[in-house]
Amino acid sequence: MDAEEPREVDALLEFLFRLGQAYIGCGEQTAQVELILRRIAAANGTRRSRVVTFPTAIFITLHDGVQERVTLSEGPLEPLRLDQMADVYALGAAAQRGEVTPSDGLERLGEILQQAPRFGAFGAILGHVILTVGLAMLLAPALEGLAAAAVLGAIVGALKVLNRNRPVFAMPLPVVSATLVSALVFLAADRGLGVQPIQLLIPPLVTFLPGGMLTMAMVELAYGDMISGTTRLVTGFVQLVFLAFGLAAGATLVGYDVERLLSATRTLAEIPWIPWLGVLLFGIGVHVHFSAPRNSLVWMLVVLFVVFAVQRVASDFVRSDVSGFFGMLVATPLGYLVQLRFKGPPAVVTFLPSFWVVVPGSLGLVSVASMLSDRDAGIDGLVTVMIVLVSVALGTLVGAGLYKSLTETFGAWQLQIGRALRKKP
């Protein structure tokens, strides 16, 4: 890049760090964000670039032909919706091919971050109700429990809509929601609602569970990104502790004994087809609540059903706490297959909901909550959570590697077949 173009360098720097913020808001691995930003810099004629990315900060250095230009930016204030994620990945892919100038990229990125949810505030609340009921079907398929889950899902969904675009209150929101949900659940349990409290506590709070964050933390630790992995791991665990504190606070407010936090009021029988209907409703609810991009619902449901089916089959042969490995082993390559071979939505859109189906975060919530009444049981539960996280992270890593290996092999076969056909007279 010529030295006479300082404005282009400034625009490129700003585009890179803002796009990096957006990718981190999508939950992308920091090493992958660094690679994407360096490719964009190279596509804009800057060969000497250095990028260091953390979940909370981005460092970028570009050489404009005369001197180095440095920028430092904080991380994203809040995560993005699924439709925004899809647009960010599309913009990043175009920028890596050199099809977008930094100025145009900044303008487009601003439009993406400011765009309104596809289904509006009412859709966000309705979607939260649907996904809460769907998850409740996986945990406690009973009519009274589902009705209670719908009410709780509406309350938490409304709180999330009211808190939208208020990053200052993003951290207290999970605690407030957990406290309110816990108080209502245990109050209803004391009034004779025949459900296990823990079966109603998890579904309305599932969107606060850091399953994806904790799993990505394990992936980054496996890749050797110690700072990013540790940061996400600690942040995810602290979020679980906040949720557990809210659950205990809500139980205490209504006079329910904290030591009975996880006790069951009644055991509910499962209906064989109910969990499958729950997966369907959960996928629809996620699609609406997180404003997924157009034409993505079918692909999201395909990945969800495949992950759920594989995990259920695997749990018949291995321990349930490692069955997530097989689910993510399939989900990761399937997500990339949908994106690259079938021109579907970005892989993050289709397999991100599968983190909540595997539910490593909810296992952690139960474990941290049980520490309030039984420390030994809680510690044992946290060990189980670590096993779940490692298995899910390994499934993600192996699945991605498997897809890459298969596509390279398939591409080599196609090349050999093409050469053979061209040699024929």
BADOMI-362795 format. One line per field, with one value per residue (C-alpha): residue in three letters; x, y, z. Coordinates in steps of 0.05 Angstrom, whole numbers. Layout:
BEGIN
resn = ALA, ...
u = X, ...
v = Y, ...
w = Z, ...
//
This chain:
BEGIN
resn = MET, ASP, ALA, GLU, GLU, PRO, ARG, GLU, VAL, ASP, ALA, LEU, LEU, GLU, PHE, LEU, PHE, ARG, LEU, GLY, GLN, ALA, TYR, ILE, GLY, CYS, GLY, GLU, GLN, THR, ALA, GLN, VAL, GLU, LEU, ILE, LEU, ARG, ARG, ILE, ALA, ALA, ALA, ASN, GLY, THR, ARG, ARG, SER, ARG, VAL, VAL, THR, PHE, PRO, THR, ALA, ILE, PHE, ILE, THR, LEU, HIS, ASP, GLY, VAL, GLN, GLU, ARG, VAL, THR, LEU, SER, GLU, GLY, PRO, LEU, GLU, PRO, LEU, ARG, LEU, ASP, GLN, MET, ALA, ASP, VAL, TYR, ALA, LEU, GLY, ALA, ALA, ALA, GLN, ARG, GLY, GLU, VAL, THR, PRO, SER, ASP, GLY, LEU, GLU, ARG, LEU, GLY, GLU, ILE, LEU, GLN, GLN, ALA, PRO, ARG, PHE, GLY, ALA, PHE, GLY, ALA, ILE, LEU, GLY, HIS, VAL, ILE, LEU, THR, VAL, GLY, LEU, ALA, MET, LEU, LEU, ALA, PRO, ALA, LEU, GLU, GLY, LEU, ALA, ALA, ALA, ALA, VAL, LEU, GLY, ALA, ILE, VAL, GLY, ALA, LEU, LYS, VAL, LEU, ASN, ARG, ASN, ARG, PRO, VAL, PHE, ALA, MET, PRO, LEU, PRO, VAL, VAL, SER, ALA, THR, LEU, VAL, SER, ALA, LEU, VAL, PHE, LEU, ALA, ALA, ASP, ARG, GLY, LEU, GLY, VAL, GLN, PRO, ILE, GLN, LEU, LEU, ILE, PRO, PRO, LEU, VAL, THR, PHE, LEU, PRO, GLY, GLY, MET, LEU, THR, MET, ALA, MET, VAL, GLU, LEU, ALA, TYR, GLY, ASP, MET, ILE, SER, GLY, THR, THR, ARG, LEU, VAL, THR, GLY, PHE, VAL, GLN, LEU, VAL, PHE, LEU, ALA, PHE, GLY, LEU, ALA, ALA, GLY, ALA, THR, LEU, VAL, GLY, TYR, ASP, VAL, GLU, ARG, LEU, LEU, SER, ALA, THR, ARG, THR, LEU, ALA, GLU, ILE, PRO, TRP, ILE, PRO, TRP, LEU, GLY, VAL, LEU, LEU, PHE, GLY, ILE, GLY, VAL, HIS, VAL, HIS, PHE, SER, ALA, PRO, ARG, ASN, SER, LEU, VAL, TRP, MET, LEU, VAL, VAL, LEU, PHE, VAL, VAL, PHE, ALA, VAL, GLN, ARG, VAL, ALA, SER, ASP, PHE, VAL, ARG, SER, ASP, VAL, SER, GLY, PHE, PHE, GLY, MET, LEU, VAL, ALA, THR, PRO, LEU, GLY, TYR, LEU, VAL, GLN, LEU, ARG, PHE, LYS, GLY, PRO, PRO, ALA, VAL, VAL, THR, PHE, LEU, PRO, SER, PHE, TRP, VAL, VAL, VAL, PRO, GLY, SER, LEU, GLY, LEU, VAL, SER, VAL, ALA, SER, MET, LEU, SER, ASP, ARG, ASP, ALA, GLY, ILE, ASP, GLY, LEU, VAL, THR, VAL, MET, ILE, VAL, LEU, VAL, SER, VAL, ALA, LEU, GLY, THR, LEU, VAL, GLY, ALA, GLY, LEU, TYR, LYS, SER, LEU, THR, GLU, THR, PHE, GLY, ALA, TRP, GLN, LEU, GLN, ILE, GLY, ARG, ALA, LEU, ARG, LYS, LYS, PRO
u = 0, 28, 48, 4, -58, -64, -140, -145, -100, -142, -206, -175, -153, -222, -256, -210, -221, -296, -303, -260, -307, -366, -333, -319, -391, -409, -369, -315, -249, -197, -144, -194, -211, -137, -130, -191, -167, -97, -128, -170, -109, -72, -131, -126, -52, -23, 25, 56, 1, -1, -65, -73, -143, -173, -246, -241, -190, -161, -91, -77, -13, -8, 52, 32, 99, 131, 112, 71, 0, -28, -98, -125, -199, -242, -282, -357, -406, -458, -467, -500, -565, -564, -584, -528, -479, -498, -488, -421, -394, -418, -385, -321, -319, -329, -275, -225, -237, -223, -294, -308, -269, -256, -303, -359, -346, -352, -418, -445, -422, -457, -521, -514, -504, -562, -612, -675, -694, -734, -793, -794, -802, -865, -831, -771, -817, -859, -796, -770, -836, -832, -759, -773, -831, -790, -733, -783, -809, -739, -736, -807, -862, -924, -981, -978, -902, -906, -957, -913, -853, -891, -907, -836, -809, -854, -830, -756, -766, -799, -742, -692, -730, -734, -659, -642, -588, -572, -504, -495, -551, -528, -491, -546, -601, -585, -585, -651, -682, -658, -683, -752, -758, -734, -783, -842, -823, -814, -875, -915, -883, -905, -975, -978, -952, -930, -862, -790, -766, -701, -740, -773, -713, -669, -715, -731, -658, -627, -608, -566, -528, -456, -453, -424, -375, -350, -343, -305, -260, -242, -229, -182, -145, -137, -107, -59, -95, -85, -106, -169, -189, -179, -216, -277, -274, -273, -326, -372, -363, -376, -440, -461, -446, -489, -546, -539, -539, -603, -635, -617, -639, -707, -718, -698, -745, -806, -784, -764, -706, -643, -620, -681, -663, -656, -707, -763, -837, -858, -827, -856, -861, -834, -874, -829, -846, -848, -773, -773, -830, -790, -730, -776, -806, -737, -709, -769, -763, -689, -702, -754, -723, -653, -679, -645, -633, -683, -684, -645, -700, -699, -623, -625, -676, -637, -574, -613, -649, -585, -547, -604, -611, -536, -529, -588, -560, -491, -518, -542, -470, -428, -437, -485, -432, -389, -446, -439, -374, -413, -466, -415, -374, -433, -458, -393, -380, -455, -457, -399, -429, -494, -456, -405, -438, -512, -503, -540, -530, -462, -443, -446, -521, -538, -496, -497, -566, -539, -496, -561, -587, -523, -534, -465, -485, -547, -507, -460, -519, -544, -475, -462, -531, -522, -459, -505, -534, -483, -412, -386, -442, -431, -356, -370, -420, -369, -321, -377, -386, -312, -318, -378, -342, -280, -321, -361, -298, -263, -324, -322, -247, -249, -312, -280, -217, -257, -295, -231, -199, -259, -266, -191, -195, -259, -227, -165, -210, -248, -182, -156, -221, -221, -149, -166, -226, -185, -133, -184, -184
v = 0, 68, 119, 171, 135, 148, 152, 83, 56, 90, 62, -7, -5, 16, -36, -91, -78, -67, -130, -166, -141, -169, -237, -241, -222, -283, -326, -342, -372, -317, -352, -356, -282, -265, -306, -273, -203, -217, -244, -181, -137, -177, -171, -95, -95, -95, -153, -134, -140, -166, -183, -206, -220, -235, -241, -172, -135, -131, -107, -92, -66, -47, -20, 35, 35, 87, 70, 22, 41, 11, 7, -22, -36, -66, -128, -130, -105, -158, -219, -215, -246, -303, -259, -210, -268, -292, -223, -213, -278, -261, -193, -223, -274, -220, -177, -235, -241, -167, -153, -100, -36, -16, 44, 2, -52, -2, 23, -47, -68, -8, -28, -100, -79, -29, -73, -89, -161, -195, -213, -152, -149, -192, -245, -246, -259, -311, -346, -349, -380, -433, -452, -455, -503, -544, -553, -568, -625, -655, -650, -657, -673, -658, -611, -570, -565, -542, -489, -463, -464, -423, -370, -367, -364, -305, -268, -279, -263, -197, -180, -193, -148, -92, -98, -97, -45, -34, -67, -37, -83, -144, -175, -166, -191, -266, -258, -219, -269, -329, -299, -285, -353, -388, -350, -366, -439, -453, -413, -455, -519, -500, -489, -560, -555, -627, -618, -624, -552, -563, -584, -516, -475, -493, -483, -408, -393, -434, -374, -349, -414, -406, -474, -446, -401, -458, -505, -453, -442, -515, -512, -453, -486, -547, -503, -471, -404, -402, -330, -331, -401, -384, -318, -351, -409, -364, -318, -377, -406, -338, -333, -401, -378, -316, -359, -406, -347, -321, -390, -392, -320, -333, -396, -358, -299, -344, -381, -445, -481, -472, -542, -569, -530, -592, -636, -667, -657, -710, -756, -748, -803, -792, -801, -829, -778, -717, -704, -703, -652, -614, -610, -584, -530, -513, -502, -459, -419, -407, -386, -334, -309, -299, -273, -326, -308, -326, -397, -423, -457, -522, -528, -511, -565, -616, -605, -605, -670, -704, -682, -703, -771, -785, -766, -809, -869, -857, -853, -925, -948, -898, -856, -797, -747, -764, -774, -700, -718, -758, -704, -650, -698, -697, -626, -591, -623, -621, -546, -534, -581, -542, -476, -496, -551, -533, -457, -454, -405, -399, -460, -420, -408, -481, -515, -461, -484, -554, -530, -521, -589, -621, -575, -573, -507, -534, -591, -538, -499, -560, -574, -504, -500, -566, -538, -493, -553, -609, -587, -656, -670, -602, -615, -683, -650, -599, -655, -684, -616, -614, -684, -659, -597, -635, -686, -632, -592, -654, -671, -601, -605, -676, -660, -598, -637, -694, -648, -614, -682, -708, -645, -646, -719, -709, -649, -690, -745, -694, -667, -736, -755, -690, -701, -773, -750, -696, -748, -791, -784
w = 0, -20, 32, -2, 21, 96, 92, 62, 118, 171, 140, 135, 208, 231, 188, 214, 288, 280, 240, 292, 346, 307, 298, 373, 385, 342, 390, 338, 360, 369, 326, 269, 277, 272, 208, 177, 192, 165, 100, 93, 104, 50, 2, 10, -8, 62, 68, 134, 186, 256, 293, 365, 388, 456, 477, 508, 464, 393, 374, 300, 268, 194, 156, 106, 70, 116, 187, 227, 244, 309, 337, 401, 411, 466, 454, 437, 489, 474, 429, 361, 337, 287, 228, 245, 250, 181, 152, 188, 160, 90, 95, 121, 65, 13, 45, 44, -31, -40, -63, -9, 3, 75, 69, 40, 91, 148, 120, 111, 180, 211, 176, 202, 274, 272, 235, 274, 291, 237, 281, 326, 402, 403, 360, 407, 467, 429, 405, 477, 499, 444, 457, 532, 522, 473, 522, 578, 536, 536, 612, 639, 590, 632, 614, 678, 673, 601, 618, 674, 627, 576, 629, 654, 582, 568, 631, 616, 542, 561, 609, 553, 504, 556, 568, 494, 476, 549, 557, 627, 652, 612, 672, 725, 678, 686, 762, 763, 715, 755, 820, 791, 758, 821, 865, 820, 812, 886, 903, 855, 882, 952, 925, 898, 826, 813, 779, 796, 808, 771, 709, 707, 727, 667, 606, 615, 632, 577, 534, 592, 599, 572, 539, 474, 511, 556, 497, 455, 516, 516, 440, 448, 506, 462, 408, 458, 464, 538, 551, 508, 531, 605, 598, 567, 616, 677, 648, 633, 702, 735, 695, 722, 792, 782, 757, 816, 863, 832, 840, 913, 924, 893, 935, 998, 982, 982, 1044, 1008, 1042, 1000, 1020, 983, 920, 877, 911, 870, 885, 835, 783, 713, 662, 592, 528, 472, 418, 464, 463, 387, 387, 439, 391, 336, 380, 408, 338, 317, 381, 371, 299, 320, 385, 357, 291, 248, 174, 121, 93, 153, 193, 155, 160, 234, 246, 205, 247, 312, 297, 274, 336, 382, 348, 348, 421, 442, 404, 433, 504, 496, 486, 526, 588, 578, 599, 538, 488, 470, 434, 382, 375, 360, 318, 270, 281, 262, 194, 179, 193, 145, 94, 94, 86, 34, -7, -2, 0, 66, 124, 158, 200, 264, 253, 243, 296, 351, 376, 382, 441, 479, 458, 484, 545, 577, 609, 644, 674, 702, 730, 767, 794, 819, 849, 885, 918, 958, 994, 984, 970, 955, 906, 874, 864, 835, 788, 766, 749, 706, 673, 655, 624, 583, 560, 540, 502, 466, 450, 424, 382, 352, 337, 308, 269, 237, 222, 193, 147, 124, 110, 72, 29, 12, -6, -47, -82, -99, -128, -170, -196, -214, -248, -287, -311, -331, -371, -406, -426, -462, -538
//
